[in-house]
Amino acid sequence: MRHLLVTLRRRYCYHPKPLIQRAHYKPQNPQPPPAPPSPPKPPKKPAKFSLHGESWEDPYSWMSQLNDKVAMRHMDVYMEQEEKYIEAVMSDTERLQSKLQSEMASRFSFDLSTPPLRWGPWLYYRRAEEGKQYPVLCRRLASLNEEFISHKSPSAGFDFTSGQRIEQKLLDYNQEAERFGGYAYEELSEVSPDHRYLAYTMYDKDNDYFKLSVRDLNFGTLCSKPQADRVSNIAWAKNGQALLYVVTNHDKRPYRLYCSMVGSDEDDILLLEDPQENVYVNIRHTKDFQFVTVNTFSTTSSKIFLINAADPLSGMTLVWECETRVHCIVEHHQGFLYLFTDAAKEGQPVDNHYLLRSPVDPSPSLRKWENVFADDDELIVEDVDFSNSHLALIVRENRVFKLCSVSLPLPSGKGSFHLKELYPQFLPLPSNVTQISPGPNYDYLSSTMRFTISSPVMPDAVVDYDLSNGKWNIVQQQNLLHERTRVLYGSASSGSRGEKSPLSRVDEVNIANDNPWNDLVEYYGCDQYSVPSDGVVVPLTIVYSRHRRKEDQSPGLLHGHGAYGEILDKRWRNELKSLLDRGWVIAYADVRGGGGFGKKWHHDGQRSNKINSIRDYICCAKFLVDNKIVQENKLSGWGYSAGGLLVAAAINSCPDLFRAAVLKVPFLDPTNTLLYPILPLTPVDYEEFGYPGDVEDFQAMRAYSPYDNIQKGVHYPSVLVTSSFNTRFGVWEAAKWVALVRENSIYDPKRPILLNLTTDIVEENRYLHCKESALETAFLIKMMDL
């Protein structure tokens, strides 16, 4: 406030003072708005490259020189500048970020425990420890479980306080964090078939590899062996007396297979070593623990060997091979091997997976594989899972996913079957299911299997499905309408409904008895569209609030991925509710290169065809605007990892189509990364984005690469790029792209290009995940309002 000026007479001049004095203020001059913060300008150190007769210059190549101490000091200074810049740009959203973070935190499902998983006599689960960052792996006897079930709502479930006396702690990940420098990230975890041992791998971030440990569950102690570094796969054999494991070389290629006798003082035995640089080794046990399968694959071949689990040192038998890299999994059931694969049939490529079977006994020269199911273009088998008595199938009819089961063993000697001939039993599913994911399902002798049902308008439902009688239980699902998470193990099923919570807002929520799935379709809509793009039809899914969406006035956020044949994640995400409730439309473009629509759909978006993914995404973006689903000039893009490449390439092609974008740990410089890899790459990476040594692939790569195609002299949308200091995510790719976009595009402080850096893996920390989501959401809202 300015100084308060009061008129005073000099002394000796007396005037009686009024009872109330009037204050006189000097008029304030309007303050000019503060100058917008200036973006950092990292130093340019051009490096020249050439290949296939083409030359190019990279001014920021130095950012990836991890072994150059001077370059890394420059990088540290630059990262500090970026941190200050994003704080300055987003400073006016602090209250909004705080509000968003509170909203999102209130929707977190603070589960005491994962739903218990039955295996033999035990129930296995992970539960939270009060006041600690990491969970604890526990088990309790199923025979004693019912005694400690509380039926009080809303905390129905196991009573962890009184039930502590039947609980056995197997592994405390907080203690593991102390072993590994304050950080606990587990990749593999396998309990032995006799329930005596736990084999697991923890990430050693100082050495950038996973370390194998084995714990004796009877005594709670670590076994002296096996212990190994750089472990990529594990499989139990000999009923838990032997552990097979695969280790990687320094380029992270799995190449050696060892067998270790648990508790023995003898050295671990090398079963296989493949010296070929392009061959990768992978192992898994069959669900009945009778065999261990060894897969070796490269870009030119795939082979499957079988090891007798009862005698793991007896050698390996080749049971299947083909002359290309394909997806293939072998299971065993009552004397038959079952092969689930997408390999070519009689030399002809196929578009989807199929199931084969063969007797386990024949020699390789006599082995013959026969089709289990007759070809049916209308019914696609997406995944299979075996129990001793039933076969579970995840199938797809066009864009509709279904889950069914058939009885085992299958009739023999009758050739292939149409599914309907086996009298399948289908699980009644909610509408708009976009993915069905099998659970661990360790218990081969149980007819009950666990699946996760996902939908854009329903929190994930973890379901136990009894394949023998069709009964099903929702064992865990967050109930946003009741403002709680229900863990209804053994209480909610197809024949029963959850009780009304005293915490639920009954005046706002009509808890209908005909909706056991807790979906949100009464409040949020989900529509499907088919978008034309270069002679194909691209599936487009949109989600919106039925009460907040305004026709032709809604901002929109378009998600995309389109890589590795992976299904686009369209699950309900609690953090997106903050945008939906503010009238936003959330859209998902299933572009070519992704999964869920056949092998050809994937191939048409990889290598030299990667440009198709980008065109599909742009067509979906234009469709949203042209059909007034999203207001013009209020469309944003969102991409994670390879999806970041997709969105960034679309922005390069049509920068005026988007108002903003969020790129999370994006892959932005494929030319340099694939040509001069800093971190080890796999054949899958090259198969997806192209081989620089191949002229056609190289030219296509140069044409779609986000870093190589930044337009000059045009306005770019606002972009928030997030990355991590953890070098596994390639922070230099984000930093290089941000610097070059700022350099080439027209500077506009209302369209900032921001780089947000974290020191941890955000997905592993709820608080950080919530904080980062609030920042991204505040950024999108701010950019729409400018």
N, C-alpha and C positions, 0 to 999 in steps of 0.2 A: 504494500500500500504506500502511496505517496505520502510525504510529510503533511501533517495537518497544520495549516497556517491560520493563526488567530491574530486579528488586527489589534495591536496594543498602542496606546498612546505613550509617548515618552513621559517620564516622571515629571512632576510639577504640573502636569495638565490633568486635573482630576475631572472625571466624568462618572457620574453614578452608573454602576453596572446593572444591566437588566437582570431580572431573575433568571432568565434563560438566555444564554449566550448563543449566538449563531456562529456556526463553524463555516469557514470559507475554504473551499477546496480549489486547488489549481487544476484546471482542466487537464486530463491525461491525454497524451498523444497516443494514437493507436500504435501498438507494437507490431513491427513487421514479423511475419511468421518465420520461425527458425529455418535456416537453410537445410535442405534435405541432406542426410549423410552421404558422403561420397564412397562409392565402392572401392575396395582395395585393388591395387594394380601390381600384380606380381611381376618380377623381372622376366624378360624374354631372353632366351638363349637358344636361338634357332638351331635345329639339327636337321640334316638332310638325309633322305632315304630314297631308295629306288628299287624297283622290282618290275619285271615283265615290261621293261621299256618305259615305265612311268616313274616320275620323280615327284617328290613332295617334301614339304618343309614343316617341321613341328616346332613351334616356338616354345612350347611348354614341356617338351620331352624330359627336361631335367627333373620334373616333379616325381618321376618314377624311378630315379636313380637311387635306390635304397642304400646302396653301399658307398655313395658319395657323401661324405660328412658335411662338406660345404653346402651341397644341394639340400641336404636334410635340415641344416640350420636355416637356410632360406625358407624352407617349407614350414618350419616351426613358426617363424615370424609371420608368414603369410596366413597360417591357420589362426593365429592370434588376432590378426586384422579381420579375418572373416567372422570370427566370434563376436568382436566388437561391432561389426557392421550389422549383423543380423539382430543384435540386441538393440541397436539404435533404430533400425527400420521397424521393428516390431514393438518398440517401447510403448506405443499408444494402444496396444492390445493387451497390456498386462492384466487389466481387470477382466477382459473377455477370456483370456487364457485361464485365469483363476476360476472363473465361473464354469468354463468348459471342463476343466480338470475335475471340479467338484461333481459335475454332472456325470462324467465318465466313471469316476471312482465309485459313485453310488450304484453304478450298474455292474460293477465287478461281482462275480459270484465267488464269495469268500467261502469256498467249500472247506470243511474240516478234513475231507478225505476224498480221494478218487473212489468211484464205486468199486466195492470189493469184487475181485475176480476169482471165481472158484476154479481150483485145480486140485484134483484129488481130494484129500481131507482138509485142505487149507483154503482160506480166503486171503488173497494177496491184495495190498492196497498201499498207496502213498498218502500220508496225512501231514497237515501243517503242524509245526511246533510253535507254540506261542512265543512271540518276540524274536523269532529266528527267521533268517532269510530263506533257507532251503528246507525242503520237506524231509520226511523220514520214511523209508521203505519198511513196511511191517507185514505181519501175517497173524492170523488167529485161526483156531480150529473151527471149522464149519459146524461141527456137532455141538459146540458150546455157544455159538453165535446168537441163537434165538433168545437165549436167556437175558441178553443185554440190549435187546432192541426196544427203543422207546417209541411209543405210538402217540406221543404228544405232538400236536401241530403248533408251530411250523417246523420244529426241530426233530421231526420224526426220523429215526435212523438209529444207528449204533450209539450207545452211551459210552463215549470215550473215557469218561471219568471212572465210572465203576467197572468198565470193561478192561481197564489197564492190566488186570491180573491174568487175563487170557491172551494178552497181546504180546507178541514177540517182535522186538526191534531187530531188523536185519541189517539196515544200512542207514546211518545218519549222514546226510549229504552236507550238513554243516561241518562235521568232522572231516569229510572229504575235502571241503573247501580249505581247511587248515593245512591239509597235505599238499594242496595244489595252489598255494599262494593266494588264498582268499577267494578262489573262484571254483565253482563246481558245475561242470557241464558233462553230462553222461551221454554217450552215444549208443552203447550196447549194454544189455542187461539180460542174462539168461540164468534161470534157476535150473539146477540139474534135475533129471527125471526122477531121482530118488529123494528130491527136496533137501539134500544134504549141503549142497554148495551153491554159491552165487558167483557167477563170472560176470565181470562188468569192465567197461573201459571208460576212463575219465580223461578229459582234455587237459593236457599239460601246455598251457599257453606260452610258457617260457621257451619250450622246444617245438611248439606247433605240431604236436602229434598226440595220439590217444594211447594211453598206457593201460595195459591189462592187469587186473588184480582178481584174485579168487578168495572168497571169504567162506570160512567154515560156519554154517548157520547153527550148528549145534553148540559151538563154543563162542561164536561171535568174534573170532580172530581171523587175521589175514593168513593165508597159507604162504609158505615160503616159496612155493612154485605151483603152477606156472606164474611167472611175471615176465612181461615182455613190453617193448616199446613199439610204436608205429603199427598197432593192431587195427585191422579193418573189418575182420569177420571172426565169429566164434561159433562153435557147434559142439554140443555134448555127445559123447559116445560111451559105450560100455556101461550103460545105466548110471552114468555119473562118475565113473572111475577114470575116464579119459576126457580130455578137452582138446579139440582141434581148433587151431587158430591160424589166420592169415596175417602176414606182416607186409608192409609196403617198403619200397626202397626210398631213397631221399627225394625222388621225384613224385612220391605218393602213388606209385603204381603197385597194386597188390600183386606180389609175385612169388611168395614162398608160403608153403603150407606145412605146419608143424603139428605133431601129436605129443601131448604131455600127459603122463600118468600122474594124476593128482596124489600128492603125498609121497611120491617116489623121489629118491635122490638122484636118479639117472637123468642124463641130459635129455632135453626134448628132441624128438626124432623128426628129421626133415623128410616129409612125404613127397613133396613136389617143389620144384623150382623151375620157373619158366624164364629163361634169359632174354627172350624176345621183347624188345622195347614196346611193342604195340599190343602185347597180350596181357590181359587182366584176369586175376583168379578170384573166385567168389565161392563161398560154401554156405550150406544150410542143412539142417537135419529135417528128415521127413517128420510129419506130425506124430507118427507112431514110434519115433525114435529107433526104427529098425535100420535106417540107412542115413548116411551123410552124402549129399550130392555136391560134386565139385564142378563148378562151371568155369570154363576158360573161354574168353571171347576177345575178339579183335574186330577190326573193320572188315576183315575178310573171312572170318570163321567163327562158329560157336560150337562148343562141345560140352557134353555132360557126362561125367564119370560117376560111378556109384561105389561107395565104400560101405562094407558091412560094419554097422555100428558095434556089433558084438565083438568084432575082431578088427579094429581099425588099422592094424599093421599088416593085414592080409593082402593088401594091394587094391588097385582101382580098376573098375571095369567100365569101358566105354559103352554107353547105352544109346547115345544119340549125337548126331552132328549135322551141321549144314554149312554151306559155303558163303555165309554172310553173317553180320552181327544182328541177332534177333533177341527178342525177349523170350525166355523159356524157363519154366519152373516144373520140377518133377515131384510128384507125390506118390506115396505107396498106400495101397489099400487091399488087404486080403489077397496077396499074391499077384496083384496087377500094379504096374507102373502107370501113372497118369501124367501126361505132358500137356501143359497149358502154354501155348506159343502163338506167335504171329508169323512163323516162318512160311516161306513159299510152299505151295502145294503142287507137286509134280512140275516144278520149275516155274509155276505161275504165281506172281505175287498176290497176296490176299490183303484185304482191307481191315480185317479185324482178327481178334484172337479166336482160337478154337481149341477143343479138347481131344487129345488122342489117348489111347491106352494100349498096353502090350503086357503079356505075361512077364514076370520078373526073371524067369529062369533061362530063356533061350540064350545061346551064344550070340555075339554080335552079328555073325554072318547069317543067322537064322531069324534074328529079331524082326518083327513086322509090327508097325504101328497102325491102328485102325481108328477111324473117326468115331467119336462117341455120339455126336449130334449131327444130323443131316443139315446141310447148308440151308440157311433161312435168312434172306436179306432183310426181313421184317423184324427179326428177333436176334439181337446181338448179345453175345455173352461177354460181359465186361470183366468179370472176376469170378473165381470159384474158391470154395473152402470145404475141406473134408473133415468129417468126424467118422467114428467107427460105424455109425448107422445111417448117416445121411450126407448128401452132397448139397451144399448151399450155393446158389447161383445169383449173381447180380447181373440182371439183363437190362437191355434198353430197347424200347420200341420207339423209333424216331427220337424225340427229345424227352421221352418219359422213362424214368428209371424205375425198376421193380426188383423185389427181392423174393426169391422162392426157394423151395427145397424139394428134393426127390429122395426116395429111399435107396439105400445101398444094401447089398451089392447090386449092381446093374445086371440085367440078364446078359448072358454071354452067348456067343455064336449067332447073334441076330443082326450083326452089322450095326449101322448107325440108327439113331432114333430121332424122331421129332419130339420136342420137349413135351408136348401134350400127351404123348403115348406113355410117359412116365408118371402121369397124374401129379403134376407139381402143385404144391401148396403155397399160396402167395400171402405175404404179410400185407395187411391193409395199411397203406401209407397215406400221409397227408398230401395235399396238393403242393405243387411247385417244388418237389424234391429235385435238387440239382446234383447231389452226390450221396452215395452210400459207401461207407468205409468199413471194412471188416476190422474187428478188434484183434487182440493177440490170440484168443481162443486156443490156449495151450492144452486144455483138457480134451484129448482125443476121444476119450471114452464117454464124454458127456454129449447129449443130444442138444444141449443149449449153447447157442453161439451169441456173441456180442457184436453189435454193429452200431455205427454212428450215422444217424439220418440228418442230412443238412438241407437247409432251404434258405432263400434270401429273406423270408418273412417268418422265420421260426428259429429260436435258439437251438443249437445242436442238441439232439435227443440221443442219449446212449441207451440202447435197447437190448435186452436179453430176449432172444427168440428161441423158443423150444421147437425144434424142427420136427419132433415126433407128433405133437398134437396141435401146433399152430398157436399156442398161447404165447403172449409176449408181455414183458414188463418194461416200462421206462424206468431205468435205474438211476439216471441222473439227467436233469435238464433245468436250466435256469428259467424261472417263471417270472418274467418281467411284470406281468399283470398283478401277481401277488407280492411283488417286491421281495422275492426270496428265491433261493435255489432249492428245488425239491430233490431229495435223495430218497427214492421210494423203493429201496431194495426189498423186494418181496411184498410190497403193499399196493402199488398201482399197476394195473394191468388192463388188458382188453375188456375185462369184465368188471373193473372197478374204477373209481375216480378219486382224485386227491381231495382231501377235505378242505374246506374253506379256511384260509388263514385269518386269524384275528388281526393281523397286520395289514391285510389287503384293504384297498379302498373300495368297499362294496358299492358305494354310490356311483363310482366311475366304472367299475368293472362288473360286467355281467358274466359270472362264471358258469358257462353253459356245460351241461352234462354230456353233450354230444361232441365235445372237443377234448379228447384225452391228450392231444399232442401239444397243447399250449402254444399253438401258432398265433400269429398276430394279424391274421387276414382281415379282422374286423377294423383294424386301425391302419394297416399298411397294405397297399395294393402291389401286385406283381404281374406285369404284363409281358408277353412274349411277342417279338416281331421278327420278321425275316427281311433282311436288308440285301438288295442286289449289289454285287461287287464283281466286276470283271467276269460275268458268266456264272458265278456261284451265288448261293444265298447264305448270308452270314447271320447266325442266330444272335439276337440282341434282347437282353433282359433288362427291364427297368423296374425299380422299386420306388415307391413314393408314399407320402402320408395322405390318406384319404381325406383328411380334414384340413391340412395346411397347404397342399399343392394348389397353385393358381395357374390356370390355363395360360400358356404363352408368357408367363411371368416368372417361371421357376428357374433358378440357377441349377446347373447340372454338373455331375462328376462322372466321367466315363472311365471305367477300369478296363485294362487290357493286359494280356501276357503274351500268348502266341508263341510258345517255344517248348522244346523238349517233349512235345506230345502230352503236356500236362494239362489237366482240366483246370479251367479258370476257377479260382476260388470265389464262389458266389454265396458263401455262407453268411448268415446273419452276423453282423459285427456290431457290438454295443456302441462303439465309438461313433459309428455312422448315424446312430439315432439322433445325435445332436444336430446333424445336418438335415435329416428327414423331418424333424420336428420344427425346423426353420423354413420348411417349404422346398427343400432341395429335392431333385430327382437323382437317384443313384442308378447308373447304367453299367451293364457288363457286356462287352463285345467279345464273342467267342470266335476270334479271328483264326485264319489258317496258320498252322504251326503249332496250335494247341491240341488238346486231347478231347476225347468224348465223342468224336464223330468219325472215327476210323483212321487207319494208317495213312491213307492218301491225303486226308485233311492235314495231317502233320507234315508229310513230305512236301506238300504244296506250299508250305511256309518255312522251309529250311534251306540252307545253303544259298544257291543262286536264286531260289524262289522266295527268299526272305522278304523281298519287296512286296509280295502279295499280302503278307501280314499287315504291313503298313498301309497299303491301299484299303484293305478291309476296315481297318480302324478309322481311317479318314472317312470312308463311306458311312460308317455308323455315326460318326460325329456329325456329318452333314445331315443325315437322316433325322437326328434328334432336333436339330435347328429348323430344318425345312418343314417338319411336321409339327412344329410349335410345341414339342414335348419339353424342350429347353429354350429359354429366351435367348435370342440372338445376342452375341457379345457377353454371354454369361455361362459359357461352357468351359469346364476345367477337365484336365486329364490326370490320370493316376496310374503309375506303373512301378512295379517292384522288380529289381534285378533285371532279367531279360525283358520284362515289361517296361522298364525304364528306357531301354533301347527303342522299343516300339513307340512309346509316347514322344520321346525326344525326336525320333525320325519323322513322325507325323507333324510335329511342330516346325521342323525344318522345311517340310513341304508346304504347309499351310499355316504360317505363324498367325495370320489374322483370324483363323477359325477358333482359336482358343484364347480365353481371357487369363487363364492361369493353369499351372500344372504342379503336381507333386511327384518327384522322382526319388524313390527310396533305394539306396545302395545300387544305383543303376549301372548297367554295362553300356558304356558310351563310346568306347574307342576300340572296336573289334579289330581294325586293321593292325594297329601296333600291338595289341594284346595277343592276337593269334600269331602274328609274325615274330614277335620278340617276347614270348611269355616270361613274365617275372615270377608268377606263381605257377606251379605245375597244372597242366590242363590234361583232360582225358579225351579219348576218341569221341566220346559223346559230344563234347564241346565243339570239336571240329566238324563232326557230322551235322551239327545244328547250324553253325554260322559260316562254315566253309573252310576249305584248305587254302591258305595263301599261295601254296605252290601250284595250285590249279588255276590256270589263267581265267577261266570262266568264273570260278568262285571268287577270285581276287577282284575282278572287275565289278562283280555284283556287290561284294563287300564294300568297295570304295564308293559305290553308288548309294548304299543305304546307311553307311556308318554315320551316326549323329555327329561325331567330332569332325568328320571330313566334309560335311555338307551344310555348315552353318552359313546362312545367307548374310550378305553384307548390305548395310544401308537400309535395313527394314526394322520395323518395330517388332520385338518379340514379346510374347505374353510374359506375365510374372511367373517365375519358376522358383520353387523351393526344392533344392536338392539335398537329400540327407545321406550321410555316409558315416563310416566309423574309422577310428584310429587303428582298429584291428586290421592289420594288413591283409587278412584273408578276404576283406571286402574291397580292396583296391581303392583307397581314398583318393589316389592321384587321378583316377578316371573322372570322378566328380569335379575335382579341383580344376583339371585341364579344361573340361567342357565349360564350366562356369566362367573361367577367365577368357576363353575364346569367344563365347557368346557376348560378353560385355564389350570385348574389343571390336567385334564386327558389327553388332547391331546398333541401332539408334538409341542413345541413352535417354531414358525417361524415368525419372524418380518414382512415378506412379506405377511403373512396371519393373520392379526390382528383380534381379537374379540373385537369389540367396543360397548360401552354402551352410548347412547345419551339420555340425560334427559332434559325435558322441564318443565316449571312451569305452563304452561297454556294449555288449549285444543287447539291444533294447528289448527284444522279444523274451529274454530270460528274466526280466525284472519288471514286475507289474507297475511299480511306481514310475519307472522311466518310460514304460510303454504308454502309460496314461499321460505323462507330461509331454511326450513327443506327439501323441495324437492330438492333444489340446493345441499345441503349437501349429500343427498342420491345418487343423480345422479353423483356428483363428486366422491363419494366413489366407485360406480360401475365402472366408467371410470378408476379411478386410479388402481383398482384391476385387471382390464383386461390388463392394460399396464405393470404390474409388471412381 
